[in-house]
Amino acid sequence: MNPIPVFSPVTGIDTTKAVVDALADGWLGMGKLTQQFEAAIAAFLGLNERRVVAVNTGTSALHIALRLAGVGPGDEVITTSFNYVADHQAVRMCGAEPVMADIGEGNLAIDPRSAERMISPRTRALLPLHFAGLPADLTELYLLAEDNGLRVVEDACHAFGSLFDGRAIGSFGDLACFSFDPVKVVTSLDGGCVVVPDTESENQLRLYRFLGVDKETHLRYQNARAWEYDVVSDGFRYHLNSVSAAVGLSQIARIREFIESRQAVCTTYSEAFSDLSWCKPVARSFADVSPFIYSLRVLEGLRPDFISHMDRQGVATGIHFIPVHRHSHFRNCRTDTLAVTERVCDEIVTLPLHSLMLPQTVNRVVEAVTSFQP
């Protein structure tokens, strides 16, 4: 029996055709397909005045969003240690320092009270993660930002399609960053985007995205090049190519189907595990969640035994995350008391979650989990 992986992207004939058509078109760099992908993202999120700028990775999105927010040398950005290191590296790429607040027990997102304790005269921005698609407490975070003159850069890389108070994450607020890497709900092979509140911000990000060249976006969206141009700002080579955009377009056309299938799997998992005394599902309701991963907290120091058991059952597991403050490169960062972070990071386990997951695969995962005998 084949092992069940943690991740398994859906790449059917529609995605294959999109790649072949993009290759046959002959324009492989950033072009009209990139513009179409941005428009599809905006339509899905229900944007009106807000704008989308597509880039080559979620990390690139975080970097240029932080630059747009004015983060620079000597500044601090408050985030969490419970995250992948991309956020912290993006802060460092701006010449600033990440400061790590604790997380809350409920959604495992940044605790606004902990974030408030960590504000200093050097603080420039808040960088909350919507873990596993579960929204952070944006009401409290935006109030905190307003009271202290801070920008908010939402790490929504797990949350494409999640709702907060009935509105799509990214459709309101300050800056929101999404990822379309190989294992996300929607993939563009690799890619990401920043959603910004106005055209001025959009234009600045377009310069950051393509080496500060002033004419590239307009002409390349027509599959053309500028042979006379000026370089008017700092910039990076972060643009999204046409093949990746074509993949993204084929995927976003099925986004509702993907999300609904994942919600159903997560609901099945949480119902099956609700009476197990040795574990705790991170979430039980998924009505407004676009689930990127499904996580259990394995209690009482049982995680190593549980992972070994799952391996014997042919079911892969993951750990999201090793806390960033334990990495040698970040161990000297300023942190709050990370009591919840420390506990959660020793308990958390990721189970397989795929779009359009077959019922027999779901059942195998459920049977593997429920057969564990502490």
N, C-alpha and C positions, 0 to 999 in steps of 0.2 A: 504494500500500500504506500502510495507516494506521500512524503511529508507535506504538511500544510504550512506554507510560508506565512510570515506576518503580513507581508504586502504582496499584492498581485494585481498590477494595473490592467485595465480593460483596453485592449488595442485590437479591435475587430477590423473587418473589411473596410469600414468607413474611414478609420484612421489610416489604414494602409493606402487606400485610394487617395486620401488627402496628401499623403507624402509623395506618392507617385505623380500626382497632378502638379504639386509644387515644384518637384524636380524637373518635370517636363516643361514647366513655364519658363525655366531658365534664369529666373531672378532669385538668387538664393540668399542674398543679404536682406537687411530690413527693407520692406516694401509695402505694397498695398495690402498684403495679407496681414501684416502687423497692424495696420490701421483697422482692418476689419475685425481682428481679434480684440483690439481695444474697444471697438464699438459693441461687440458682443458682450464683453464684460460689463460695460456701462448699461446695456439693456437688461442684462440679468440682474444687476444690482439695483435697477430702477433709478439711475442717476438723472438729475435734471441739470443743475448748474455745475455739479462736481465733474471732474475730468479724470481720465485714466491715462497713465503713461506706462507702457509695457517695457520690460527689461529682460536681461538674459538669466537672472537668478533672483530668488527671494532675498539673498544676502545683498545683492546689488541694490534691490529696492530699499532695504533697510538703510544702506549706506547713504544713498542720495536723498532719502527722506530726512535723515538726521541732518545732512548738510543743509537741506532746504529749511529745516527748523532752526538753523543758526548754531548748531552744535559745532564747537571748534576747540582748539587747544586750550587747556586749562579748565574746560567745562566738565560737569558731571551729568550723567544720565541715570535716573533711577529705574532699575529693572528688577528682575528676580534671578536668583541662582538656578531655580527650577525652570530650565529652558535649555535648548541647544545653544552652542557657543556662538552661532552666527550673529546673534544680537550684540554680544559683548565685543566680538571682533569688529563689527560695524562701528560701534562706539569708538573703539581704539583707532580705527581707520580715519576718524574725524579728528584725532589728536586729543580726544576726551577720555574720561575714565568712567567705567560702569560702577554704579553703586547698587548693592543688592539688598532689596527689601525681602521680607518674608511673604509667604503665600497664605491664603485662607484655607480652612479645612473643607469648605464646600466645593467651590469650582476650581481649586488649586491655582487660582490666578493671584496676581499681586494684591496684598492686603493694603487697602488705602491708608489705614492707620499706621502700618509699618512704613509705608512710603512717606507719609507726612513726617515721621520721626527722622527720616534720612535727608530731608531737604536742608541744603546749606546755601550760603551765598553763591556758590559755584554751580548750583543746579540749573540746568537749562531745559530739560525735558523729562517726561515720563515715558517709559517704553513697556507697556503691559502686553503680555502674551494671552491670547484666547486659547488656552490649552485644550487640545483634542477637539476643538470646535465649540467648547463651552465658553460663553462670553464672560469676560471680566466685568467687574462692577463699574461700568462706564459712567453711570450717574455720579457716583462718589469721586471717581478719578477726574472727571472733567470739572467738578466743583473744586477739587483740590488744585488742579492746574490753574483755574481762573483766579482763585484766591492768592496764588503765589506767582502769577505771571509766567507760567510754564507752557511749553508746547507739549502736545501729546502725539506720539508716533505709535500707532497701534500695530503690534505684531499680530496680524490676522492670517499668518501663513497656514494655520491649522483650520481656518474658519470661513472658507469661501462658501457662502450660502447660509451661514448661521444668522439668526435674528436676535436683536436685543430690543425689548419692548415693541415687538412687531415690525421693526425696521431692519433691513439688511445691514450687517456690519460693513462699514465702508461707505454707506450711503449718507452718512451724517458725521459730524465731528470734525477733527482736524485732519491728520494724515493717517492713512491705513495702507499697510503693505501685505500683499498676498504672494504666495508661492505656487508655482505650477511644476514642481520638480517631479521626478519619475514616480514617487509614491503618494502624491497628493490625490485628493478626490478628482480633480481635473489636472491632467498633465499636459505640458507642451514639450515633452522630453526633458527640458529644463527651462525655467523661465519664472517670471514674477511680474508684478506691477505695483505702482503706487497710485492711490486715489487721493486727489488733492481738491481743495475747495474752490479754486478759481483758475482762470486762464493764465494769469501771471505766473502762478506756481507751476502750471503745466509747462509753460514755455521755458522756465528755468530748468525744470527736470529734463526736458528734451535736450537742452544744451549739456547738462551733466551726463546724460546718457550717451552722447555721441561726441566726445572729445572737445566740447565747447564750440563746435562748428555751426555757423549761423544759418546755413541754408539746407542742411542735410535732411531734416525730417520732412519738410514740405515736398522736396523733389523726390526723395526715395519713396514716399507714399504714392507717387506716380510711377514707380519703377524707373526712376531716372537719377542721374548724378549731377552734382554741381562741380564744374571745373574751375569756377572762380568763387571764392568764399573767404570769409574772415573767421578767425577764432576769437571769440568775444568773452569767454569765461573759462574757468577750470572745467575739465571734463574727463570722462572715463569711457572705456570701450564696453558699454553695458547694453547695447541695443539688442533687440530680439530679432532673429533671422526669420526668413519666410517659411522655411520648413517647420521650425518650431511653432510658428504662428498657425500654420495649417493644421498641425496636430492639435493645438489648443482649440481651434475652431471646431474640429470634429468632435472633440470631447465636450465642449461647453454646450453643444447641441443636444447632449444627452444628460445634462447635469441634473435635471429633476429626477430622472430615472435612477441615476447613481445615488443621489442623496436618499431617496425613498428606500432603496434597497438596503443601504447602510443603516438607516434608522430602524428598519425592521429587524436586522441582525442584532443591533445593540439592544433593542427591546427584548428580544428572545434571550440574549445573554443575561441581562439584568434580572429578568424574571426567573431564570433557571438557577441563578446564583444567590438569590435574595435570602435564602434560608441557611446558607453555609456560614457557620460560625467563625471560620478561620480566615474569611476574606470579606472585603467591602468593595462593591462596585463604586467607581468614581462618580458615575451619574446613573439615574434611574429613568429619567424622562428625557426624550430626545425630540420632542415635537418641534422645537425651534432650533435644533442643532444640526449642522452638517458635519457628521462625525468623521474625523480624519483617522483617529485610532480609538480602540476600546481598551480601557485600562482597569485593572483590578488592583486593590491594595491587599497584599498578602500579609496577614498580621502575625504577631508573636514570633518573629524571626524565622518564619517558615519559608521564606521566598526561595532560598537555594534548593531546598527539598522539592518545592513545587515545580521549579524550572526543570529539575532533573526528571521528575515524574512526567511532565509534559513532553520532554524530549523522548522518553521511552515510548510515549503514545504516538509519536510521529507528528507532534504539533509544535511548531516553532513559537518562541516567545521573544519579546524584546524588552528593553528597559528605557523608558523615556521619563527621566533623564539621569545621567550622572551629573550631580549638581556642579555648576561652573566654579563655585568657590573652592572645590576640591582639586581643580586642575592647577598644575604648578604655575602656569602663565598668569593666573588670576588670583592666586591665593593671598596676595597682599591688597586686594581691593577692599574698600570700606564696605562693611556689611552691618545690618541690624542683627539682633539675635534671631537665628534662623531655626527656631525650634520645630515649626511645622515642616519646613523644607527638609531638615535632617531626617525627620521621621518618615515623611512621605517617600523620600528618595531611597530609603532602605526597604520600602514596602512595594513600590509600584512595579507592575508587570503589564506589558502590552500583549494582548491576544490577537490572533489573526482577524483582520477585518478587510474585506474586499468589496468593491462594487459588484453587484449581480452575483453574490456569493451563492453557490448551490446549496439547497437544503441539506443534502447529505454531508456537505463539508461543515456546515453550521452544527449539525448534530454530532459530528465527530469531535468538534471543539468542546461542545457542552459535555459530552460523555467523558472526555479526557479530564476536564476541570472537576466535574462532580465525582469522579472516581478517586480523586486524591484523598488519601487517608493520612492525616497528620499523625 
